[in-house]
Amino acid sequence: EQVGVENLLRMLGNIGPGITELICHPAYVDGGLDSSYRLVREVGRATLCDPDVRRARAAHGIRPATFEDVSRFLTGPAS
């Protein structure tokens, strides 16, 4: 019940400057995915790809980052 467009939109509106980590394991559900988290993974994928979520993310200046991006942010510019 924690995953979904409405909850994510609410969270995006409350994120401050800096780095915020959102942990999820989105996936397409097919016959090859043998997991008790099948449904929540599909909901996660659909939520992250939702047009309203994408618009809200852009409006708040929130962008996905790699571990390399985070490392650069935390250590600052190279001297």
C-alpha positions, 0 to 999 in steps of 0.5 A: 500500500506504500507504493503508488502514484498518489503517495509518490507525488506527495513524497516528491512535494516534500523533498528538500535540497540534496540527495534523497534515496528512494529504494524500489525494485521495479520490474515488468512481471512476466512468467520468468519473474518468480518472486513474492514481490511480483505485484509490488514490482509491477506497481513500482514500475508503473508508478515510476513511469507514470506521466504525473510522476514524471511531470512532478519530478521535473517541476521539483527539479528532481532527477535520478542519479547514479552512485557515481553522481552521488559520490561526486556530490558528496566529495565536491569538485576535483581539485 
